[in-house]
Amino acid sequence: MHEGSLIAPNHTALVLINELTPVEIGFALPERHLPAVQRYRAGQGRLAVDAVSPKSSERIARGELTFIDNRVDPATGTIQLKATFANDPIMLWPGQFMNVVLTLATEPAVVVPAPAVQTGQQGRYVFVVKPGATVDSRPVDAGREVEGQIVIAQGVKPGETVVTEGQLRLFPGAKVQAQAEPPAAASPPTAPPAKQ
């Protein structure tokens, strides 16, 4: 545009201004979750929201829920929310796609890696390592799974060690040996040049 040019409303965007600190992320939730969000927000005042990288599932920034729309979208059955992030240092950028995790509440829990929980004729169980490197089969009351960890309501105490692989060869009283994590895959060795 030049000085003196005529412009019409909504004809040409002259400039787009974005705020970087703080920054807001808009997201939608199914309407069935609205009562829980309202209840926890009324009880706690603030609800934490994490911005998570869609590629690595790594938490980029933590903010808080600051806006709940006053209507449910009838076309999608969702409600719009916004979270505000301080964004200092600047990690979030306007227009960038992010996954968000809205935390309603936290509670202490005993968790075990998901591969440790087995299913048998008597229900779900784990092999717990006892002193002397022997195992005991123990029934568990397993709850929900979160990020590869299963919440155990009953059956395992904090600090106990559970078996995560090789359970098919185990029985109560069997001896086990802990294995170190395998090293990162290295490049295969190259063959010496052939002699002619």
N, C-alpha and C positions, 0 to 999 in steps of 0.2 A: 504494500500500500504506500501511497505517497501523500504528502501534505495536500489537503484540499480534495482528496478522493471521496466520493460518495459511498457510504456503506449502508446496508440495510440490516435491521435486527436479525440475528441468527444466520447471517449470510456468510461472514468470514470470521474465523477465530483470530483475534489479534494476538493474544498471548495466553498461555495456559500456566497458571501459577500453582505449584504444588508445595505443600508444607512437608518438610523432612523430619523436623524435631519439634513436637512429637508427630507421629504418623499413625493413621488409623487403618485397620484391616476390617473389611466388611465380610461377613459370612452368613450362611443360612443354616437353620436347624429345622428338622421336622417338627411340626406343631405338637406332636405327642410329648416332646421333651420340655415344652414351655412351662408347665406347672412345676417341674423339678427345678428349672433354672430360677423361676420366680421365688420358690420356697427357700432355696439355698442363698439366693442373693438377699432376701429379706432377713434371713438369720445371720449371715456373715457380713453383709455390707459390700464386700468386694469378692469378686471371683477371678481367679488367675486364668490367663489365656496365654498359651505358648504358641509362637510362630515356629513351624517345623519345616525344614527343607523337604520338598517333595522327592528329592533324589536320594538323600542319605538318611532321612528320618532324624537328622540332628536338630536339636533345639537351637534356633537362631537368636530369639529374643523372648523375653517374658513381659507381658503387659497385663491389663485388667479390662474386664467387660465394662463398657461405659454407656452402651446404648442398646435398648431393645425396642424394636418397632412397635407401633401401637395397633398393628393389624396383621393378620395372617394372610398371605397371598393365596387366594382361593384357587388360582390356576396350578400352583405347585404344592400347596399344603405345607409351606415352610414359612418361617418367620425370620426376618432380617435382624442381625445383631452387628454391633461394632465393638472392637477392642482397641484401646489406645496404648501405644508403645512409646517409651521415651526416645528410643532409637539413637542412643548416644553410647558408643560410637555408631555411626550410620551403617546399619546392616540391612535395613529394609528399604526398598525403593518403590516409588509410586508405579503402579501397573504390574508389579512383580507378582507371580503366582506363588502362594504359600499354603501349606496345610496348617490348620489351627487345631489345638487341643484345648477345650474348655474344661477346667477342673472344678467340679461342684464341691467335692469334699475329699479329704484324705483320711486314712485310718491306718493304724499299725497292723501289719499282717505278716504271717510266715509264708514265704513263697519258695517254690522249688522250680528248677528248670522243667519245662514241659515234657522233655523226653524221660524224666524220672518217673512220671506217673504211668502206671500200667493198669490194664483192665483184665480182671480174671472172673472166674465163676462167682466169687464172693463179692465182687465189686471192684472198686479202684484201690490200688495199693502201691507202695514204694518199697524198695530195698534200702534199709538204713544200715550204715556201717557202724558196727559196735567196736568197743575196745578189743584188741587182738586181731583186727582186720577181718572179722567175720561179719556176715550180713544177717539181717532179720527181716522177714517180710512183714510189713505193717499196713493194715487197712487205713485209708485216709478219707477224710471228708473234703473232697476237692471242690473248689469254687470256680470262679471265672479265670480266664487266661488273659494276661496283660503283657504285651510285648515279649512273648516267649516264656513268661513265668506264670505258674499256676498258684493261685491263693489256696493255702491249706488251712481249713478251719479247725481240723482235729487230726491227730495222728503223728505229726512231726513237731518237734520243739525247736526253738531258735538255737542255732549252733550245731545241730546234728548234720552229719554228712549223708547224702543220698547217692545212689548209683544212677548214672545217666545213660550208660550204654552197656550192652552185653548181658542184659537181664535174662535172656532166654537160657543161658547156661547156669543160672544161679538157683539156689535153694537155701532155705534157712540153715545157717551154720556154715555155709560155704566161705572159703577164704577169698579175699579180693586184694587187688593191688592197684594203688592209684597210678594213673598215667599222666604224664605231663602233656600239656597242649602241644600238638604237632607244630613244628616250625613252619613259617611261611614258605610257600612253594618257591623253590629256587630254580633257576634256569638249568636245563639238563646239561650234563657235561658234553663238551664237544669231542668228537673222535679225532685222534691224531691223523694227520694227512697220510694217505696211502703211499707206500713206497713203490717205485717202479723199477 
